[in-house]
């Protein structure tokens, strides 16, 4: 199993930065010696910067400086009340501001889940900033000229519940948060029932009976619960309340999609058993990239933790696998 950071790991530092009026918390991990480049890792729901725990020490061992924000609404980062602050464009602006604050004219990007959507937007809005990017599980979905809700798909039904009031009103306090997270991260009742699935969302009546997560230790789950309890669930759930706001923000860019291609090299790693983002969702996306490398791991949505060695190997081969790619990316 790959090395990973722990909740109080001395190899990383938690820092803060004011970005466009919002205070972000982020992990900073430095390699030994002069870094050859800086990589930003962007997480999704219901995760934290700590979700990249298997990738952080691996990437520093390759000579990269690693910057991993708690995204807007999560952990030590501010949680604005209005969903309007959580649009992809606003968050992309925040990440560009963080790069500028750190004195960086070029970064590599990595994303997972909602973080994957964010890294595509950073590359769309700030192409000269991004030398390369990789995405785990999240395919590129071209921007549309007309609005269409994605929640009509069976694998996205859970998003209807998350966008509504029920999760926020039922999941209050550290213990309830711990139960929900254990459910999303694979915990089950003694009868083998899930506490969460993509076709429904959270089964509130089962949460008290959910056992331990097969993906996190007790220490790690406790760390997640405490970090989530800082602001509660409102901020993280706001990401599911931005669909129409994102559409309005991106209508202009949608006009360019017929001929658009990402110029930088891109790696997409799908997860065979991902119920929310199955590999089939990436069908047809190749035409939007000048250089797209594909990989797949036999894992569910939490491939970063379930198959860290395989994910890390794909990333290393993408960044260092041949002289052309290494020169372009680093």
N, C-alpha and C positions, 0 to 999 in steps of 0.2 A: 504493500500500500504506500502511496506517495506520502511524503512528509506534509504536515499541515501546521498552521499556526494555532495556538490555543487562545482562550479569551483574554489572558493577561500575558501574552507572549512578548518577551523583551526584544524580539527581532523587528517589531513594528512599533510605530508611534501613532497615536491618535492626535490629529491636529484639527483646527477649525479655520474657516475662511468666510468672509462676508462676500457673497456673490450676488450682485444685482439686488441688494437689500435683504438677502436671506442668508442666515448663518448655516453653513454646511459643516458637518463633521466628516473627516476622511482619514483613512489609514495611509500612512506613508511607510514604505519599505525600501531601503537602499541596498544595492549590491555592494560587495567588496570592490574597492577600487572605483574608478571613474565609470559611471553608467554609460552604456552605448546608446541608450534611448530611454524614453519614459513611456509606460503603458498605463492607460486608464481602464479600469475594470468596472463595469456598470451592472448592478444587480436589478432584479425584478421583485415580484410579490410571491409569497410573503418572506422576503429575504432581507439581508443586511449586507454591508461591506464584508462581514465575516463569512458570507456565503462563498467567497473566493478563497477560503482558507487553504485548500489544497493547491491552488495555483500560485499564490503569493510567494512562498519560499522557492518554488520551482522557477518562477520567472526571475527572481533576484539571482538565483544560481546561474542563470544565463547571462547575467550582466545588465539586466534591466532595472531601472527604478520603477516601482509600482505604486500607483495612486488609486485608492479605492474609496469612493465616497459612500456614505450612507445617503441614499437618494432622498429627494424631497419628501418629508413626512415621516421618515424612518429614523429610529435610533437617536443619535445626538444631533441630527439635522432638524432645522425648524419645520413645523407642520402648519403652513398657512391654512386658514379656514376655507377659502374659496377654491373650488376645483379649477378655476381659470388660471391659477398660478402653476398648475401641474401639466400644462400642455407640453407636447414634445418640443415645440419651438422654444418655449421658455427654459426648459431644462437643458436643451442643447446650448442655448445662450449661456446658461450657468456654467456648463462644462468648458466652454470656450473661455469664459472669464477666469476659471480656475487655471487653465493652461497659461493664460496671459499673466496671472498673478505669480505663477511659478517660473515665469520667464521662458516658456517653451514655445517655439515656433512650429514644432512638429511633434506629434504623438502617435502611438499605436493605440487602437481601441479594441476592447473585448466586451461582449455583451451576452446577457442571458435573460430570457423572459422579457418583461417590459424593458429591461436594460438593453436588450437587443434592438427594440424599436428605437430607443434613444440613440444608439450608436449609428444606426442608419441615418437618423436625422442630423446628427453632428456632421456626418460625412456629406450629407446633402447641402447643409447650410454653410459649412466651413471646410470645403474640400481641400484647400491648401494646407490646412492644419493636420490632416489625417494622412499618414504615410501608408498605413495598412490597417485592416480591421478583421476581427473574427467574431463569429456569432455561434453560440451554442443553443440549439433548439429553435431559435426564432428566425423564420424565413423572412425575406423581404417581401412586403405587400405593397404593390405600386399604389401611389396616391390616386384618388378617384375624383372625377369632375362632378359626380353627383353623390349625395350621401346615402350610404347603406349600412345598416347596423350589422355588425359581425356576430351579435349574440343570437341570431337566428340559427346558427350552426349548432348541432347537438353537443359538440365538444366545447362550446362556449356558453352553455346554459348557466354555469356557475357564475358567470360575470353579471348576469341579471341580479342575482341575489347580492353579490358584493357591491354593486352600484346602488342598491336600495338601502333602506334603513335597518333591516333585520340584523345583519352581522354586527353593525356598530352598536345597536342597542342591547344585543345579547352578550357580546364579548367585551366585558368591562372588568378591568382588574387583572393583575398578573396571573392568577391561577386560571381564569378563563382563557386568557391569551395563550398560556402554556398548553391547555387542552386543545385549542384550535390548531396551534402550530404542530403539535404531535400528530394530529389527524391529517393535516395536509402533508406532513412528512412521513406518512405511511403507517401510523399507529392504528390499531384496530381494537374493537371490543373483544371480551373473552369469547364471544360467539363468532368472531371473525368478520364482523361488520365494519365497514369503513366509517369514519366520522366526517369524511369529505370526499366528494367525487365531482368530476367535471360536468356530469349530466344533471347535477342537483345543486351542489354547493355544500354548505355545512349542515349536518344533521344535529341540531342543537340538543335533542333529547338523548343523543348517544355520547356526547363529549365527556361527561363525567366518568364514563366507563372505558375510555380510550387508554390503551396501554402505551408503553414506551415506543418511541420512534426507532425503526431499524437503521436510520440514517444518521442520527445524532446521539452523542452521549448525554447523560443527565446533565453534566456540567455545561455542555454546549446548548442544550435546550433551555436550561435556566438562564444562560446568558442572553439568548434570544428573547425570552419572556421579559427579562428586566429591561432590555433595550427598547422593546416594543411598548412597555408600560410607561416610558417617559412621556409619550404623547398620546398613547392609546391608538385605536384603529382608524380614527377619522382620516388622518393624513394618508396612510397607505391605501385606504379604500377610495380616496379621491382620484387615484389613477384610473379607476373604472368609471368615472363620471365625466370623462373628458372627450368622448368620441365625437360629439358634434362640435365641440370647441376646437379639437384638432382639425376637423374637416374645414372649418372656417379659416383657420390659420394657414392651411396648406392648399387652398384652392388654386392659388397662383402657380405653385410648383406642379400641381397636377396637370397643368396645361403642357408641361414639358415631357411627360412620361413616355410619349410615343417614340421619342428618339433618345431618351436619357440612358446613360450608362455611367456607373461608378468607375472612375479612372484608376483608383488605387487597388492593389491586390486585396482580395477578400477570401476568407475561409469560412465555410458554413459546415458546422458539425450537427447533424441531426441525431435524435435519440429514437431508436427503433420502437420502444414501447411508450413513448410520450403520448398520453391520452389527450392533453390539451393542444399540443402542437405536433401532430404526427408528421413524419417525413413527407407524406403526400402533399402537404400544404405548400411545399417548396417547388412543386411541379411548375415549370414554365418561368421560373424566376431568373434563370441563367442569362436571358437576353438583356438583363439590366446591368451586366458586369462585363468589363473588358477582360478581367482576369479573376475567375471564380474557381476555387478549389473546394471540392466536397469531401466530407468524411462522415462516417456514421458509427455510433457506438450502440451496443446492445444494452440499453438503459431506459429508465423512465425519465420523467421531466427533470429529476435531480441528478442528471448525468455528471455534473461537476463533482459530486460527492460519491456517486455510485461507481463510476468508472474514471477516477481522476488520472490514473496512469495513461489510459488510452487518450483521454482528452488532452492531457499535457503533451503527449507524443505528437498528436496532430498539430498542436500549436508550435512546438519546436520545429517540426519538419516544415511547416508553413513559413516560419520566420527565418530559419537557417538552412533549409533543405537543399538549396542550390545557390550558386553565387549570384545569379540574376535577382532572385527573390530577396536574398539577404541584403544585397546592395540597395535595392529599391525600398525595402522596409526599414532598414536600420541605418 
